[in-house]
Amino acid sequence: MEFEKWDEILTPYDHAVEELKVKFKNIRKEFLAKGEYCPIEFVTGRTKKIASIISKSKRLGIEDIEDEMEDIAGIRIMCKFVEDIYTVVELIQNRCDMSIVYAKDYIKNFKDSGYRSYHVIIKYPINTIAGSKEILCEIQIRTLAMNFWATIEHSLKYKYEHYIPEELAVRLRRASDAAFLLDQEMSEIREDIMKAQVMCQVKSVTVRDVLSKIQELYNLGETHKALVYQRRLDKIDNEQDIEEILHLQSEIDNLLEFYNNNNKVR
């Protein structure tokens, strides 16, 4: 095929890659502008090279590349954690500017090689000076660890012309398992950190409430009791025991309720 013909075929794919990169980068910007956690770490994209298209067509017996080859346009979205991948999938599902043809979860159903990733094949409308058309595009969503493994495996496939020696393939599978264990460990660490942050916020709010109630005791003239509670709070606060702080809060609540009931009787 002449270069001019290839250029005509691939131009819409080039446009699609650039547009999609901008759109997913803008999603990241929106999250960050709101001060919220963003499931997207970074986005890359590429249009498949002519030599790769020809090679894949011959290998798979593809005759019509525009209808049968799904990854001429490719977007890769990198995430920190495995759970972020599924959040990104939901974001794609909720968009109205692209339609999902099908998806493949190679995380829950990883390949024998050890390959893990989430693939979404979409139809994306593109407009050029030649008119409008819908093209197929593959979106790969994976963690940084998955991407590191996949990049190495991809380079080895080309080195060995898609037939990696069995001994090396076994080592790659072990490396894939190790990378996934790293992802799982990091997810658990993240969860522990989030729990600790929540506990810290609860403690901060509770301490402020206890201090406010101790001040109420001072206002009622119960200086001695207020000082006793203040000393207990200082000791508990240093030990960072939220249950003890909640118990102290309950004690002061009961005491203040007693004083309020007595005042009503009078």
N, C-alpha and C positions, 0 to 999 in steps of 0.2 A: 504494500500500500504506500502511496506517495506521502511525503511529509505533510503537504498541504491538507490532505484528507485527514491524517491523524490530528493535525492541529484543529481542524474543524470539529472533529469528534470530541477531543479532550477539553476544548475551551469551556463548555458548560460545567464540566467537572471541576476545572480550576476555580471557576466562579463560586460553585457550590461550597468547595472547601473553605475558601476565604470568608464567605458569608456565615457559614456554620461556626467557624472559629470565633468570629466576632460575636455571634449570638451567645455562645457558651461562655465566652469571656465576660460578656455583659451580665450574665446570670451571676457570675462570681462577684462582679463589681456591685451588683444590687445587694447581695448578702452582706458584703463588707461595709457598704454605705449605711446599712441598717444596724451595724454592729453585731450581726448574727454570725454564727458559725457557718462556714461555707463547705459543702461536701466536695466541691471541685477544687483541686489543688492547682492544676494547670491544664492547658489544652494545646494539642498539636494537631496538624493535619497535613495530608499530602495527596497529590494525584499520582496514581501508579505510573511508573515509567513505561514507555513503549516496549522496551525489551522484556520487561516483566509481564506485560499484558500478553505479548506474543508467546512467551514461554509457558505461561499458565494456560493459555488457550490450547496450545498443542498438548500439554500434559493432561488436561481434562476434557479435550475434545469439544471445546466451546466454539460455536460457529458465529453466533450473534453476540458480541461482547456487551452491547448496550442493554440487551434483555437478560443475558445469562450471567454476566460477571458483576458481582455485587460490591466489589471493593475497589473499583477504579478510583472512586472518591473515598478517602478514609479519614475519619476523625478519631483521635485518641484522647480520652479524658482520664486524667490521673486523679486518684483519691488517696487520702491518708489511710482510711480504714475500710474494711470490707463492707460494713453496714452503710457507708457513704455511697457505695456503688448502687445499691438498691434505691437510695434516695434520688440519685441522678436518673435512674431508670424511670421513676415516677414523674420526675420533672419533664422528661421526654414524652412520656405517655400523655401528659396534660397539655402539651403544646398543640396549637392548631395550625402551625406553619409547616408541619411535616407529618407524615403518616407512617406508622410502623407496619412493615410488611410481616416481619416475624422477629423473634428474639431467641438467642441461644445462651443458656446459663452454663458456662464452662467452669463455674466456681463450685456449684453444688454437684455438677456432673463433669468433672475435669477429664481431660483427654488422657489416654494411656501414656502419652509422653510426659505428662505432668503439667501440661499447659492449663493455665487458669485465667479466665477473663470473662467478661459479659459482653456479648455481641448483640447489637440492635441493627437490623437492616431497615432503612427508611426509604421512603420515596420523598424526594425534595423538589419542589417546583423552582425552576430557574428561568430567568428571562435574559435573552441575549439579543443582539441586533438581528439575528436570524429568526427570532421568535421565541415562544415559551415552550418548555417541555419539562416533564418530570424525569428525574434521574434517580438511579439507585445509589445509595451511599451506606457504607458500613461504619457504625460507631462502636469503637471498642472502649470499654470502661474497666479499669483495673487499678489495683493499688500500686504504689511505687515498688514494692517488693515483687509483685507479679510482673511488672513491666521490666524490671532488671533481669529476671529469669528469662522472660520471653525474648528480650533483645539478644541475650547470649545464645539462646536456642535457635533463633532466627538466623544469626550469623553462621552458626555451625551447620545449619541445613544447607545454606548456600555453599559453604566450603566443601561439604560432602555430597552435594547435589541431591539433597533431600533424603539421603540414606545414611543416617548417623550410625557408626559402629555400635553394636549392642553394649559393649562394656561402657562406652561413653554415655549411651542412652540411659543405662541403669544409674550412673552417677548423676545425670541430669534429673532423673525422677526423684532421687534422694534430695537433691538441691531444691527441687520444687516443693517437696514436703517440708523442708526446713524453712523455706521462704513463707509458706502458709502458716507454719507454727509461729513464725515471727509476727505475721499479721494478727493472729489470734491473741498472742501475748500482748501486743500493743493495744488491741481493742479492750482487753481486760484491764490493762493499766489505765486506759482512758476512762473506763467505767468507774474504777476506784477513785480516780481524781475527781470525776463529776460528783460522786457520792460525798467525797470529802468537802467539796465546794458547797454542796447543799447543806451539810451539817454545820459548816462554818457560818453560813448565812443564818441558819436557824439559831445557832448559839448567839450570834451578834444581836438578832432581834430580841431574843429572850433576855439577854443581859440588859439591854436598854429598858425593857419592860420592868425587870426587877429593880433597877436603879430608880426608875420613875416611882415605883411603889414604895421603896425605902424613903424617898423624898416625901411621899404622902405621910409616912409615919412621923417624920420630922415635923411636918406641918400640924399633925395632930398632937404634938408635944411629947410623943413617945421616943425621946432622944436615945434612951438606953437600948431599947429594943432595935431601933434603927441602926445603932452602932454595932450591935451584935450581928444583925443580918449583913451589914456592910462587911464586917470582918470575915464572916462565913463565905460571902460572895467572892471576896478577894482571894481566899484560899482555894475555893472551887475553880475560879477563873484561871488561876495559875496551873491547876491540874487539868484544865480543859475537859471537864466531865459534864457533858450536856445533861445527862440524867439527873445529876445532883443539882444542877442549876434549875431544872424544871421542878424538882422536888421543893427547892427553896422558894421558887415562884408560887407554887401551890400553897405552901405554909403562909406566906405573906398575904396571899389572896384570902385565905380563911380568916386571918387575923383582921384584915381590913373589912371583911364582910361582917365580922363580929362587932367591930366598932360602928359600922354603918347601921346595923340593926339596933344597937343600943341607942344611937342618936335618934333613930326613928321613934323608939319607945318613949324617949324623953319628950 
